[in-house]
Amino acid sequence: MTEPRRTPGKRTLVLWRHGQTRWNVENRFQGRTDIPLDETGVRQAERAARLLAALRPTAILASPLQRAARTAEALAALTGLPVRHDPDLVERHGGAWEGLTGQEIRERYPAERAAWQPPGGETAAQVGKRVSAALDRAVDDLPPDGLLVVASHGAAIRLGICQMLGLPEEVWDGIGGLSNCCWSVLAERRNGGWRLAEHNAGTLPEPVLSDDRTDNGT
């Protein structure tokens, strides 16, 4: 099992997806709907928190949606750090798709699903920009060797990573999704900017049950 590595003298972002929910298991698009962790999700958060606490994080930030906030609380309980919340870390707004299963989305919105653009929801670019803006604000408050753990959501994290790395949007699908309660690590580069040091760490490979556009998702 891989644990994220910390680079001395450089700031580090650990982007941690929330634990499992009932809607994840049912393959329902959650988006901004405020679904709680299920019992498995709580256990996942507590297990992952034990690994992440060993990194001695300097700050914890979370989406205010309860599935991410509860995940962050598991780490706060071990470290004594407070959890700050930023509404720009919430999941991609799913518009008409929220609450629907993957099968229902395929049947009712075939064209929109092919483009992975929920009617009335956010575009990938909009999500990437708001999430990366939240991360940039948080980084400004970190010490030079600080490590920030951010509890958020699968699509929000992946799209935020793509924006932080400066990748052109046409290649964003080349970055895979995150499994429940796994994390990705962005390490500060010596000449500025960020590099993706680890992705979807914390478990053996398994299907990604997510609102994000993945081969195994909705």
C-alpha positions in Angstrom: 0.0 0.0 0.0 1.3 3.4 -1.0 1.5 6.4 1.4 2.0 9.9 0.0 5.6 11.2 0.2 6.4 14.6 1.5 9.1 16.7 -0.1 11.2 18.7 2.4 11.1 22.5 1.9 8.2 22.3 -0.6 4.5 22.6 -0.1 2.3 19.6 -0.7 -1.4 19.1 -1.4 -3.1 15.8 -0.5 -6.4 15.7 -2.4 -8.6 13.2 -0.6 -11.9 11.9 -2.0 -14.7 11.2 0.5 -15.7 7.8 1.7 -18.5 5.7 0.3 -22.1 6.7 0.3 -25.3 4.7 -0.4 -25.7 6.6 -3.7 -22.2 5.5 -4.7 -23.2 1.9 -4.3 -26.5 2.5 -6.2 -24.5 4.3 -9.0 -26.5 7.5 -8.6 -25.1 10.8 -9.6 -24.7 12.8 -6.4 -23.3 16.2 -7.5 -24.2 18.8 -4.9 -26.9 16.7 -3.3 -25.8 16.4 0.3 -25.6 12.6 0.8 -24.0 11.2 4.0 -21.4 8.5 4.3 -22.7 5.0 4.8 -21.1 2.7 7.4 -18.5 1.5 5.0 -17.6 5.1 4.1 -17.1 6.0 7.8 -14.7 3.0 8.2 -12.9 4.0 5.0 -12.4 7.5 6.3 -11.1 6.3 9.7 -8.7 3.9 8.0 -7.4 6.5 5.6 -7.1 9.1 8.3 -4.6 6.9 10.2 -2.4 6.8 7.1 -2.6 10.5 6.4 -2.1 11.5 10.0 1.4 9.9 9.8 2.3 12.7 7.4 1.9 15.3 10.1 -0.4 17.6 8.0 -0.3 21.3 8.8 -3.8 22.1 7.8 -7.1 20.4 6.7 -9.6 21.9 4.3 -12.9 20.3 3.1 -15.9 20.7 1.0 -18.9 21.6 3.2 -21.0 18.7 1.8 -21.3 16.2 4.7 -19.7 13.3 2.9 -16.5 15.2 2.5 -16.8 17.1 5.8 -17.3 13.9 7.8 -14.3 12.3 6.0 -12.1 15.3 7.0 -13.3 15.1 10.6 -11.8 11.6 10.9 -8.4 13.1 10.3 -9.0 16.1 12.5 -9.8 13.7 15.4 -6.4 12.2 15.1 -4.4 15.3 14.5 -6.2 18.0 16.6 -6.2 20.3 13.6 -9.4 22.3 12.8 -11.2 21.7 9.6 -11.8 24.7 7.4 -14.5 24.6 4.7 -14.6 26.2 1.3 -17.8 26.0 -0.8 -15.7 26.1 -4.0 -14.6 22.5 -3.2 -18.1 21.0 -3.6 -18.7 18.4 -6.3 -19.6 19.2 -9.9 -23.2 20.5 -10.2 -25.1 17.7 -11.9 -28.2 19.6 -12.9 -30.9 17.2 -14.2 -28.7 14.2 -13.5 -28.6 14.4 -9.8 -30.2 11.5 -8.1 -30.4 9.5 -11.3 -28.7 6.1 -11.8 -26.2 5.6 -14.6 -28.8 3.5 -16.5 -31.4 6.3 -16.2 -28.9 8.9 -17.5 -28.0 6.7 -20.5 -31.7 6.2 -21.4 -32.9 9.8 -20.8 -29.9 11.9 -21.9 -27.9 9.9 -24.5 -26.4 12.9 -26.3 -25.6 14.8 -23.1 -24.0 11.7 -21.6 -21.9 11.2 -24.7 -20.5 14.7 -24.2 -20.6 14.2 -20.4 -22.4 17.5 -19.9 -25.3 17.3 -17.5 -28.2 19.6 -18.5 -28.3 22.6 -16.2 -25.0 21.6 -14.6 -21.5 22.8 -14.7 -18.9 22.3 -17.4 -15.6 20.6 -16.7 -13.8 23.9 -17.2 -16.0 25.7 -14.7 -15.3 23.0 -12.1 -11.6 23.0 -12.7 -11.4 26.8 -12.4 -13.3 27.1 -9.1 -11.5 24.1 -7.4 -8.1 25.3 -8.5 -9.0 28.8 -7.2 -9.9 27.3 -3.8 -6.6 25.4 -3.7 -4.6 28.5 -4.7 -6.2 30.4 -1.8 -5.4 27.7 0.6 -1.8 27.4 -0.6 -1.3 31.1 0.2 -1.8 30.3 3.9 0.6 27.4 4.0 4.2 27.6 5.4 7.0 26.9 2.9 7.1 23.2 3.8 3.4 22.9 4.7 1.2 19.9 3.9 -2.5 20.5 3.3 -5.1 17.7 3.2 -8.2 18.6 1.2 -11.3 16.4 1.5 -13.4 16.8 -1.5 -15.1 14.9 -4.3 -14.0 12.7 -7.3 -14.8 14.9 -10.2 -13.9 18.1 -8.3 -10.5 16.7 -7.4 -9.7 15.3 -10.9 -10.7 18.5 -12.7 -9.0 20.7 -10.2 -5.8 18.7 -10.6 -6.0 19.1 -14.4 -6.4 22.9 -14.0 -3.5 23.1 -11.5 -1.2 21.2 -13.8 -2.1 23.5 -16.7 -3.2 20.6 -18.9 -5.2 21.5 -22.1 -8.8 20.5 -21.6 -8.8 18.0 -24.5 -6.5 15.7 -22.5 -8.2 15.9 -19.2 -9.9 12.5 -19.7 -6.4 11.0 -19.6 -6.3 11.6 -15.8 -8.4 8.8 -14.3 -10.9 9.0 -11.5 -10.5 8.4 -7.7 -11.9 5.5 -5.7 -13.7 6.3 -2.5 -11.4 7.6 0.2 -8.3 7.5 -2.0 -6.1 10.5 -2.6 -3.8 12.2 -5.1 -0.7 14.3 -4.2 0.4 17.5 -5.8 4.0 18.5 -5.0 5.3 22.0 -5.5 7.9 22.3 -8.2 11.2 24.0 -7.6 10.6 26.4 -10.5 7.0 27.1 -9.6 3.8 25.2 -10.4 2.8 21.7 -9.4 3.5 18.1 -10.4 1.3 15.1 -9.9 3.4 12.9 -7.5 0.7 10.3 -6.8 -2.8 9.5 -8.1 -5.6 7.4 -6.6 -3.4 6.1 -3.8 -4.5 4.3 -0.7 -5.9 1.0 -2.1 -5.5 -1.7 -4.6 -7.1 -1.0 -7.9 -10.9 -1.2 -7.8 -13.9 0.2 -9.8 -14.3 3.9 -9.4 -17.9 4.5 -8.2 -18.1 8.2 -8.9 -20.0 11.1 -10.5 -16.9 11.6 -12.7 -16.5 10.5 -16.3 -14.8 7.1 -16.0 -15.0 3.7 -17.6 -16.4 2.3 -14.4 -18.5 5.3 -13.3 -22.0 6.6 -14.1 
